[in-house]
Amino acid sequence: MRRPQEQSGYTSVTAPGLLLGIGFGGMFDGVLLHQVLRWHHLLSSEGCCPVTDVRGLNLNTTADGIFHLFAIVLLLLGVTILWRRTQNRLWSGRQLLGLGLVGWGMFNLVEGVIDHQILGIHHVRTGPDQFLYDVGFLGFGAILVMAGSLFARTTSPRDPTQRTTKA
């Protein structure tokens, strides 16, 4: 039995959209927060691998690289599934974008709760206001999930038999 979305000639982009969003969220976090701003590394808690010595910085750089590879694998997997699922079929770019935002938000929420709060292996930005940065990260993730869900749900695919003409 075909899903309602597939009955209209459109194919589901839920799995690839979420994978692309999670992968993009990981890359955005890794590049911006780990490398550009240098607010934290993957294992930068003082109890585990402080970045104040060469050994700790080496461990964190390696962990960050493995983290980036994992994010790239998710991106490639998302693209592969999208390609295989949608060859010669229509799909909604708006829905894909919305699901990508949901995936990015899910990354922030899971990473923020597990790594920042439960395990404490790092914080968004260590210092006197680290809890506020962590809450902001979680809040941004929640906003991405809500906005992406709304965006993906309000998709109304064009009828593929209708042509649009420019006036």
Buried (B, 14 or more C-beta within 10 A) or exposed (E): EEEEBEEEEBBBBBBBBBBBBBBBBBBBBBBEBBEEEEBBBBBBBEEBBBBEEEEBBEBBBBBBEEBBEBBBEBBEBBBEBBEEBBEEEEBBEBBBBBBBBBBBBBBBBEBBBEBBEEEEBBBBBBEEEBEEBBBBBBEBBBEBBEBBBEBBEEBEBEEEEEEEEEE
